[in-house]
């Protein structure tokens, strides 16, 4: 059974997740830790639980989600995993950071292109990778079908959707990702977004004002 530890890091309130199972292996999703005290919170948890990190998985390459990538990859010597369509965001991390008021360190080189594998494994757990562009060209969501869990990055939030007004954003592509790749999953699937609160796909389909309604041709407002 997968356990989840959620941290909220940096001034943008990024949700960083540690997923681990009974083997003690784990993965880190979206390294948002920025200040040294945030880095230590993450490290102390992993050390206290005697966990063995295997991958740093980025749902996308925006600076608020990769601020701690260098620290994480150096500390545990694990691969930095990003979809190659977001390479330009990663390589321009310094410029991105300054745009949003962060004096960020350069991001590490990408070790694994998430455009290629359909899944990753740690311990006894399989993570299915779903390409969900729109917020960024290389956005991905992580689905653990055996656990009914979805990590949606900045594609889908509780009561909202990802912004598309930044470079590389595409509203129509984002809506297609949500409608055709996420909402086809079990409505009971628990959604862990990149910011904000945990929800379910069923709740979002019923209540999220930005989503199309089944059987309706009307666009959301």
N, C-alpha and C positions, 0 to 999 in steps of 0.2 A: 504494500500500500504506500502511495506517495504522500509525503508530508510537505507542507509549504510554509516557508517563513517569508513574510512580507516586510520590507523596509520602505520607508518614504524618505527619499534623499533630495538634496539641493533645493534651491528656492523655487523650482518649477514643480516640486512635489512628485518626482518620478517614483513609481513603484518598481523597486528592485526585488526580484524573487529568488529564493534558494529552494530548489526542489530536490528532495532526497528520499531514498527508500531504505528498506531493511538491510541492504548491503553496506550502507554508509557512504556509497557514492552519491554525488550530487552534481547539479548544474546550476549556474548562475544566469539569470535572465535580466538583461538590461542593467549595466553597471553605472548607476546614477550617482554613486558616492563621489563627493567633491571635496569636502573638508576632511582633514585628518581624523577628526572624531567620528565622521561617518565611515571612513575606511576601517577604523578600529571596531566600530559596532559590527560591521560585516565580518571582519576577521575573528573577533571574539566569539561570535556565534558559531562559525564554522569550526574553530578550534575546540570550543566547549562541547560541541556535538560529535567531535572526532570524525568529521566528514572529510571525504576525499573528492575535491572538485575535478570534473572531467572536461567541461566546456564552459566558455562564456558565450552565450547565445544572445545576439542583439536582434530585437524585433525590427529595428531600423537604425539609420545612421545619424539621427539628429543629435546635436551636441549634448543636450540635457540627459540623453540616455547612454552616452559613451564617456562621460566625464571620468569615470573610474576604471575605464578599460585597461589603461596602462598599469594601474595599481593591481588590479585583479590578475591580469595575465602574468605580471612579473612575480607576484606573491606566490601563486600556485602553479606557475609554468604550464598554463593550459592554453589551448587554441582560442583565438579571437575569431568568432564565427559570424559573418555578415554576408548578406546577399550582395553579389557583385554590382548590382544596379545602384547600390548606395555607396560605392567606392568613392565617388567624388565628394560625398559628404564627409566621409571618414578622413580623407586626405586633406580636406580643408577645415579640419576641426579647429585650428587656431583662429581662423577668420570667422567661423561660425560662432565660436565662443565670444569673441569680441563684440559681435553683433548683439549678443544677449547679455553682455556684462560679465562674462566668465573669462578669467585668465587661465585658459585650459592648457594642459600639457599636450604635446602631439599625441595623437592616437597611435597605438601599435599597428604594425602591418597586419593585414587580414590573413589569417592562416587557413581558413576554410570558407569556401564560397557556398553559401546556402542555396544558391540557384541549382546546385547539382543533386545533393542527396534528397530523398523523399522523407527520410526519417533519421533520427539520431537515437543512440541508446546510452543509458547509464544504468549501472546495476542491473536490476530486473525490469527496467522501465523503458518503454519505447515512446518517443515523441515524434508525431507526424508533423511535417513542415508544410504549411499551406501558404502559397504565394498570395498576398493580399495587398497589391499596390494601390496607390491612390493618395495616401498621406505622403508617402515617398515612393519612388519607382521600385525600390527593393524591399518594401515592407513585407514582413511575414507574420503569420500567426502560428501558434504552437498548440497542437491538439493532442491530448492524451485520451484516446478513445476509451481505454479500459477504465479510466477514472472519471470520465465525463467532465473533463477540465479543458478550458481554452484560455490561452494567454494571447490577448488580442493586440498588444502594443497600443499604438495610437490610432488604430483603425476604428474600433468600436468602444464606446464608454457607456457607463450607466447614464441613460437619458440623453446621450449625445453621440456625435461621430467625430472622427479626426478632421482637423483643419486642412484645407487644400490651397491656402493662399500663399504658402511658402514655395520657393523654387522646387520644381519637380512634382508639385501637388496637382491632382487631377480629380475633380469632383465626380465626373461620370465613372471613372475607373474605380474610385473608392466605393461608390454605391454598388457597382457591379461586384466588387470583392465581397462586400457585406451580404448582398442579396443572394449571390450564386455560390458563395463558398462558405459562409459562416451560418447563415440562417437556415441552411439545409441540414444542419446538424441537429441532434436531439435537443428539443426545447429545454430540457432539464439541465443542459450543460451549463456549468458554472463558469462565468467569464471573469477573468482576472485582467483588468486593463492596465495600460501604462500609466494612467493617472486616475485618481478617484476611487470609487467604491466598487466592490465585487457585486456582480449581478448575475442574471441567467439570460440565455438567449430568448426564452419564452417571455420573460418580463420585458425585454427590449422590443420584441416583436409586437407585444400588446401595448406598450406605453411610450416607447421612444418616438418623439414627434418628428424626427428626421428620417424615419424609415417608411418605405412604401407599405401600404396595407395589403394583405392578400386579396386578390380579386379586384384591386383598384388600380386605375391607370393614372390617378392623380399623383403629382409629385409632392414630396414632403415640403413643408415650409421652412 
